[in-house]
Amino acid sequence: MKFSYLFVLLVFWLTKDAYAQYFPSEVWHDGKITLLSGEDIQGKIKYNFESDLVQVNLNNTIQTYSARKILYFEIYDQEVERYRQFYALPFSVRPNYKVPMFFEVLYENTMTLLCRESVIQESIPQYGYYSYYGNRYTSRYRLAFDYYFLNKEGQIIPYSQKKDDLYAILTKNKDSLEKYVKENRLKYDRHRDLVRITAYYNSLLNS
């Protein structure tokens, strides 16, 4: 079977579009920054977790602030139609050494759920036309999340997204929490499910 060059291009672009994804860190959002000095700055905001920097566009002038200068910032994410809040918190990158890093607050209470996002590249197999030439792969980018819990002592605990690790962190009322997760078919590595798990855990703590 023969395939035209245009057909090959069509397959490529259809595949490319199928894996397109919205990456919030690449977009300007309406928002506000509160600096450690107490000054508030409003404007178009773009953030970068990789370098822990925030840019603000004020009248076509770009100002850049590191996590060392920021207390808090908030954006309105039009894609999900809600406000999102971020804090610069001291995090241990090695023993006895902490640096301020940005964390998004997903749920805030006695036990708070935090996350940091990143864009990762992965390879996926190609089928159809490509099967005539053996195994072929294409790259796609997707949004990934690292999760953390912040306890009332101010300790930020990384979470591996595994069941055993969750219950090693959320140690109280384990039987009730496990029952809730099972009955609601919640996943230990799913964004929205972790918010529900954290909210229910706090309800048990505060009851």
N, C-alpha and C positions, 0 to 999 in steps of 0.2 A: 504494500500500500504506500502511495506517495503522499507527502504532505507539503503544502506550499509554505513558503517563508512567511506569508501573512498569517497562515494558520498557527504557526509556531509562536509568532508575536502575540496573537490573540490569546492563546493558552497562557502565555507568560503574564500578560496583563490581567487576565481574569483571576489567575492564581494570586497575583500581587494584591489585587483589590479585595479578594476574599479574606486575606490576612491583615488588611489594614486595620489599625486600631488608634483610638484617640489617646494621646499621651499628655496628661495635664501639665507636666513640667515644660512642655514645648510651646505652651499657649499663654498669651497675656490675659490676665483675669482682673476684673475690678476688685480692689481690696484695700487693706489698711495694714500698716506696719507700726508697731509700738517699739521704739528703741529703748535701750537700757537707761538712757537719759530721761525717759518719760515723754519724749516728743512723739507725736503721732504724724504719720505721713500717709496720705491717701492718693491713689492713682492706679494705673495699670501695673500689675505685678506679675512677674515670672520667677519661678523658684527652681533651684537645682540642688537635689539631694546629694549628688555625687561630689560636689564641691562645697556644699552647705553655704550657698550664696542666694541672695534675693536681689532681683533688679526691680527698680521702680521707674516707670516712664512718666515724667512730669513735664508737660508741655514740650514733648519731643526731646527732652533731655533725660538720658539714662543715668540713674544713680545706683550704685551697687553696694550692698551691705553684707557682711559676713555674719555667721551665727554668733560671733563674739560681741556684736554690737546690737543684736536684736533680742528683745524679750519675747515677742509674740507677733505673729501676723495671721491675717484672715483673708480668704478670697471667696468670691462667689463663683462657683464652678458651673457654668451654663450647661455643660454636658449632662451633669447629674441634677442640676437645678436645686442646688443647696449651698449653704455656706460651709466652708471647711476651715478648721482652726489648727494652727501649728505653733509649737513652742520650741525655743532653743534651750535644751536641757544638757547639763553636764553628764557625759557618758564615758565610762572607763574603756579606753582603747588598749590599755595595757595596765599591769598592776601599778597602783599608786599614781596613775596619770589619767586625768579626765580632760576632755575637750567638749565645748558646746557643739551640739549637733541638733538638726531640726527633726522633730517628731510630729506627726499628725495625731491629734487626739480623736480616736474613734468612739470611745466611751469613757466618761469621767465619773469616778466615784471613789469609794474606799480603795478598790482595786481598779486601776485605770488601764485601758487598752490603748496602746500606741502602735504606730507603724511608720515605716520608711519605704518608699517605693523606688523602683529602679526599672530601667528598660533593658531587657536581656535579649540576646540573639540565640535562636535555636534552629536546628536543621530538621526538615520534615521530608518524608519520601514523596516522590512524584509518581503519578499513575497515568494511565491513558497513553498518550503519545510517547511518553518517556519510557514506557515498559518495553518498547521495541529495542532499546539500547541499554538494557540492564537497569540496575538500581541507580536512580538519579535523585538528588536532593536539592531542595531550595531553602533559602534562609528566610526567616521571618522574625519580627521583633514583637515582643509582648510585654505588658506591664506585669511586674512581679512585686511581691510585698514581703518585707521582713517585719515580724510582729514582736512586740515587747509588752511586758506588764510593768506598771509603776505602782509600787505598794505605798502604804501610808508612811513608811519610814523614808521615802524618797529614793528607794533603790529601783533602778531600771533593770529588769530581768529579761534577757533574750528568750524567745520562745521558738522552738524548732518545728512547730506545726505537727507534732506527733502526740498521740494520746497520752503516753506515759509521762511525757514532759509537762503536758497541761496539768495533770493531777499532781505532779510534783511541785507545781507553782500554786495552783488553786487547791490547797490542802484541806480546807475545812468543808464539812458537809458533802464529802465525796459521794456517798451513796445517792443522796438527793440530786446532785449535779449529774452523775452518770445516768440516772433514771430519766432526767429531763432531756439530756442529749439523745438518748436512745429513743424515747417516745416521739421526739420531734425530728428524728432522722437528721441530726445536725452533723456537719463535717468539722474535723479538727483543724483543717487547713483552708477553710472557705471564709472569705472576708465577712460576709453578712452573718454567717453562722457564729463566728467568733464574737461578734458584737452581741448577739443574743445570749451566748454562753456567759459572757462577762456580765451582762445586765442581770441575768438570773442569779449568778453567783453573788453579786452584790445584794440582791434582794434577800438571799439567804443570810448573808452577813449582817444585814441591817434589820432583820425581822426579830 
